[in-house]
Amino acid sequence: MPVFLVSLLHFQCNRYHLQDLTVILFKNTI
């Protein structure tokens, strides 16, 4: 697998993970 694809996949995963974290934090503050 080319490095480009790997980093792209990694970026996607991180983005979703960050979204989840933000939602969790948001729920905790309310």
PQR file with spaces between the fields and no chain letter, atoms N, CA, C, O and H, PARSE charges and radii, in Angstrom:
ATOM       1  N    MET     1       0.843   -1.205    0.000 -0.4000 1.5000
ATOM       2  CA   MET     1       0.000    0.000    0.000 -0.0000 2.0000
ATOM       3  C    MET     1       0.878    1.255    0.000  0.5500 1.7000
ATOM       4  O    MET     1       1.837    1.349    0.766 -0.5500 1.4000
ATOM       5  N    PRO     2       0.547    2.198   -0.850 -0.5600 1.5000
ATOM       6  CA   PRO     2       1.337    3.438   -0.885  0.2800 2.0000
ATOM       7  C    PRO     2       1.158    4.245    0.407  0.5500 1.7000
ATOM       8  O    PRO     2       0.123    4.177    1.070 -0.5500 1.4000
ATOM       9  N    VAL     3       2.176    4.990    0.728 -0.4000 1.5000
ATOM      10  CA   VAL     3       2.143    5.795    1.952 -0.0000 2.0000
ATOM      11  C    VAL     3       0.989    6.791    1.904  0.5500 1.7000
ATOM      12  O    VAL     3       0.360    7.083    2.921 -0.5500 1.4000
ATOM      13  H    VAL     3       3.017    5.045    0.190  0.4000 1.0000
ATOM      14  N    PHE     4       0.728    7.301    0.719 -0.4000 1.5000
ATOM      15  CA   PHE     4      -0.346    8.286    0.557 -0.0000 2.0000
ATOM      16  C    PHE     4      -1.684    7.725    1.040  0.5500 1.7000
ATOM      17  O    PHE     4      -2.409    8.373    1.795 -0.5500 1.4000
ATOM      18  H    PHE     4       1.239    7.064   -0.107  0.4000 1.0000
ATOM      19  N    LEU     5      -1.996    6.514    0.591 -0.4000 1.5000
ATOM      20  CA   LEU     5      -3.260    5.892    0.987 -0.0000 2.0000
ATOM      21  C    LEU     5      -3.298    5.623    2.479  0.5500 1.7000
ATOM      22  O    LEU     5      -4.318    5.837    3.133 -0.5500 1.4000
ATOM      23  H    LEU     5      -1.407    5.987   -0.023  0.4000 1.0000
ATOM      24  N    VAL     6      -2.196    5.159    3.004 -0.4000 1.5000
ATOM      25  CA   VAL     6      -2.140    4.848    4.436 -0.0000 2.0000
ATOM      26  C    VAL     6      -2.402    6.096    5.266  0.5500 1.7000
ATOM      27  O    VAL     6      -3.194    6.073    6.208 -0.5500 1.4000
ATOM      28  H    VAL     6      -1.367    4.985    2.473  0.4000 1.0000
ATOM      29  N    SER     7      -1.732    7.183    4.908 -0.4000 1.5000
ATOM      30  CA   SER     7      -1.924    8.422    5.662 -0.0000 2.0000
ATOM      31  C    SER     7      -3.350    8.942    5.511  0.5500 1.7000
ATOM      32  O    SER     7      -3.916    9.502    6.450 -0.5500 1.4000
ATOM      33  H    SER     7      -1.089    7.202    4.143  0.4000 1.0000
ATOM      34  N    LEU     8      -3.919    8.757    4.338 -0.4000 1.5000
ATOM      35  CA   LEU     8      -5.292    9.190    4.110 -0.0000 2.0000
ATOM      36  C    LEU     8      -6.240    8.410    5.022  0.5500 1.7000
ATOM      37  O    LEU     8      -7.108    8.993    5.672 -0.5500 1.4000
ATOM      38  H    LEU     8      -3.459    8.302    3.575  0.4000 1.0000
ATOM      39  N    LEU     9      -6.067    7.101    5.063 -0.4000 1.5000
ATOM      40  CA   LEU     9      -6.887    6.258    5.933 -0.0000 2.0000
ATOM      41  C    LEU     9      -6.706    6.667    7.388  0.5500 1.7000
ATOM      42  O    LEU     9      -7.670    6.782    8.145 -0.5500 1.4000
ATOM      43  H    LEU     9      -5.362    6.628    4.535  0.4000 1.0000
ATOM      44  N    HIS    10      -5.469    6.880    7.754 -0.4000 1.5000
ATOM      45  CA   HIS    10      -5.161    7.263    9.125 -0.0000 2.0000
ATOM      46  C    HIS    10      -5.858    8.578    9.476  0.5500 1.7000
ATOM      47  O    HIS    10      -6.404    8.734   10.568 -0.5500 1.4000
ATOM      48  H    HIS    10      -4.686    6.787    7.139  0.4000 1.0000
ATOM      49  N    PHE    11      -5.830    9.502    8.546 -0.4000 1.5000
ATOM      50  CA   PHE    11      -6.465   10.798    8.759 -0.0000 2.0000
ATOM      51  C    PHE    11      -7.968   10.629    8.968  0.5500 1.7000
ATOM      52  O    PHE    11      -8.548   11.243    9.863 -0.5500 1.4000
ATOM      53  H    PHE    11      -5.386    9.375    7.659  0.4000 1.0000
ATOM      54  N    GLN    12      -8.592    9.798    8.142 -0.4000 1.5000
ATOM      55  CA   GLN    12     -10.028    9.561    8.263 -0.0000 2.0000
ATOM      56  C    GLN    12     -10.365    8.992    9.638  0.5500 1.7000
ATOM      57  O    GLN    12     -11.297    9.453   10.298 -0.5500 1.4000
ATOM      58  H    GLN    12      -8.120    9.299    7.415  0.4000 1.0000
ATOM      59  N    CYS    13      -9.610    8.001   10.058 -0.4000 1.5000
ATOM      60  CA   CYS    13      -9.844    7.368   11.360 -0.0000 2.0000
ATOM      61  C    CYS    13      -9.708    8.393   12.477  0.5500 1.7000
ATOM      62  O    CYS    13     -10.531    8.443   13.391 -0.5500 1.4000
ATOM      63  H    CYS    13      -8.854    7.627    9.523  0.4000 1.0000
ATOM      64  N    ASN    14      -8.679    9.196   12.396 -0.4000 1.5000
ATOM      65  CA   ASN    14      -8.438   10.203   13.428 -0.0000 2.0000
ATOM      66  C    ASN    14      -9.569   11.215   13.472  0.5500 1.7000
ATOM      67  O    ASN    14      -9.980   11.660   14.544 -0.5500 1.4000
ATOM      68  H    ASN    14      -8.010    9.155   11.653  0.4000 1.0000
ATOM      69  N    ARG    15     -10.064   11.572   12.299 -0.4000 1.5000
ATOM      70  CA   ARG    15     -11.141   12.554   12.240 -0.0000 2.0000
ATOM      71  C    ARG    15     -12.384   12.025   12.959  0.5500 1.7000
ATOM      72  O    ARG    15     -13.002   12.737   13.750 -0.5500 1.4000
ATOM      73  H    ARG    15      -9.730   11.211   11.429  0.4000 1.0000
ATOM      74  N    TYR    16     -12.740   10.784   12.680 -0.4000 1.5000
ATOM      75  CA   TYR    16     -13.912   10.211   13.336 -0.0000 2.0000
ATOM      76  C    TYR    16     -13.686   10.088   14.837  0.5500 1.7000
ATOM      77  O    TYR    16     -14.591   10.329   15.636 -0.5500 1.4000
ATOM      78  H    TYR    16     -12.239   10.206   12.037  0.4000 1.0000
ATOM      79  N    HIS    17     -12.489    9.718   15.200 -0.4000 1.5000
ATOM      80  CA   HIS    17     -12.161    9.571   16.610 -0.0000 2.0000
ATOM      81  C    HIS    17     -12.292   10.915   17.326  0.5500 1.7000
ATOM      82  O    HIS    17     -12.823   10.992   18.434 -0.5500 1.4000
ATOM      83  H    HIS    17     -11.754    9.523   14.550  0.4000 1.0000
ATOM      84  N    LEU    18     -11.810   11.952   16.688 -0.4000 1.5000
ATOM      85  CA   LEU    18     -11.905   13.291   17.267 -0.0000 2.0000
ATOM      86  C    LEU    18     -13.361   13.713   17.404  0.5500 1.7000
ATOM      87  O    LEU    18     -13.742   14.339   18.393 -0.5500 1.4000
ATOM      88  H    LEU    18     -11.380   11.890   15.788  0.4000 1.0000
ATOM      89  N    GLN    19     -14.159   13.376   16.425 -0.4000 1.5000
ATOM      90  CA   GLN    19     -15.585   13.700   16.478 -0.0000 2.0000
ATOM      91  C    GLN    19     -16.229   13.033   17.686  0.5500 1.7000
ATOM      92  O    GLN    19     -16.988   13.661   18.424 -0.5500 1.4000
ATOM      93  H    GLN    19     -13.849   12.868   15.622  0.4000 1.0000
ATOM      94  N    ASP    20     -15.922   11.761   17.880 -0.4000 1.5000
ATOM      95  CA   ASP    20     -16.470   11.027   19.019 -0.0000 2.0000
ATOM      96  C    ASP    20     -16.058   11.681   20.328  0.5500 1.7000
ATOM      97  O    ASP    20     -16.875   11.862   21.232 -0.5500 1.4000
ATOM      98  H    ASP    20     -15.306   11.250   17.280  0.4000 1.0000
ATOM      99  N    LEU    21     -14.782   12.034   20.418 -0.4000 1.5000
ATOM     100  CA   LEU    21     -14.280   12.666   21.639 -0.0000 2.0000
ATOM     101  C    LEU    21     -14.997   13.979   21.911  0.5500 1.7000
ATOM     102  O    LEU    21     -15.353   14.279   23.051 -0.5500 1.4000
ATOM     103  H    LEU    21     -14.119   11.888   19.684  0.4000 1.0000
ATOM     104  N    THR    22     -15.205   14.752   20.868 -0.4000 1.5000
ATOM     105  CA   THR    22     -15.871   16.042   21.032 -0.0000 2.0000
ATOM     106  C    THR    22     -17.305   15.843   21.515  0.5500 1.7000
ATOM     107  O    THR    22     -17.782   16.572   22.385 -0.5500 1.4000
ATOM     108  H    THR    22     -14.916   14.509   19.942  0.4000 1.0000
ATOM     109  N    VAL    23     -17.974   14.868   20.954 -0.4000 1.5000
ATOM     110  CA   VAL    23     -19.358   14.589   21.358 -0.0000 2.0000
ATOM     111  C    VAL    23     -19.400   14.164   22.825  0.5500 1.7000
ATOM     112  O    VAL    23     -20.263   14.612   23.581 -0.5500 1.4000
ATOM     113  H    VAL    23     -17.586   14.276   20.248  0.4000 1.0000
ATOM     114  N    ILE    24     -18.475   13.308   23.220 -0.4000 1.5000
ATOM     115  CA   ILE    24     -18.426   12.839   24.612 -0.0000 2.0000
ATOM     116  C    ILE    24     -18.179   14.011   25.556  0.5500 1.7000
ATOM     117  O    ILE    24     -18.846   14.149   26.581 -0.5500 1.4000
ATOM     118  H    ILE    24     -17.774   12.944   22.607  0.4000 1.0000
ATOM     119  N    LEU    25     -17.217   14.845   25.198 -0.4000 1.5000
ATOM     120  CA   LEU    25     -16.916   16.012   26.032 -0.0000 2.0000
ATOM     121  C    LEU    25     -18.123   16.937   26.111  0.5500 1.7000
ATOM     122  O    LEU    25     -18.446   17.470   27.173 -0.5500 1.4000
ATOM     123  H    LEU    25     -16.675   14.733   24.366  0.4000 1.0000
ATOM     124  N    PHE    26     -18.771   17.114   24.992 -0.4000 1.5000
ATOM     125  CA   PHE    26     -19.942   17.985   24.932 -0.0000 2.0000
ATOM     126  C    PHE    26     -21.041   17.474   25.862  0.5500 1.7000
ATOM     127  O    PHE    26     -21.660   18.250   26.589 -0.5500 1.4000
ATOM     128  H    PHE    26     -18.509   16.681   24.130  0.4000 1.0000
ATOM     129  N    LYS    27     -21.277   16.164   25.831 -0.4000 1.5000
ATOM     130  CA   LYS    27     -22.308   15.574   26.679 -0.0000 2.0000
ATOM     131  C    LYS    27     -21.936   15.702   28.150  0.5500 1.7000
ATOM     132  O    LYS    27     -22.808   15.878   29.001 -0.5500 1.4000
ATOM     133  H    LYS    27     -20.774   15.534   25.240  0.4000 1.0000
ATOM     134  N    ASN    28     -20.668   15.614   28.443 -0.4000 1.5000
ATOM     135  CA   ASN    28     -20.218   15.694   29.832 -0.0000 2.0000
ATOM     136  C    ASN    28     -20.399   17.089   30.411  0.5500 1.7000
ATOM     137  O    ASN    28     -20.695   17.242   31.596 -0.5500 1.4000
ATOM     138  H    ASN    28     -19.960   15.471   27.752  0.4000 1.0000
ATOM     139  N    THR    29     -20.221   18.101   29.576 -0.4000 1.5000
ATOM     140  CA   THR    29     -20.320   19.470   30.080 -0.0000 2.0000
ATOM     141  C    THR    29     -21.765   19.865   30.336  0.5500 1.7000
ATOM     142  O    THR    29     -22.041   20.731   31.166 -0.5500 1.4000
ATOM     143  H    THR    29     -19.981   17.977   28.613  0.4000 1.0000
ATOM     144  N    ILE    30     -22.684   19.230   29.621 -0.4000 1.5000
ATOM     145  CA   ILE    30     -24.103   19.595   29.792 -0.0000 2.0000
ATOM     146  C    ILE    30     -24.741   18.766   30.920  0.5500 1.7000
ATOM     147  O    ILE    30     -25.925   18.929   31.212 -0.5500 1.4000
ATOM     148  H    ILE    30     -22.460   18.527   28.947  0.4000 1.0000
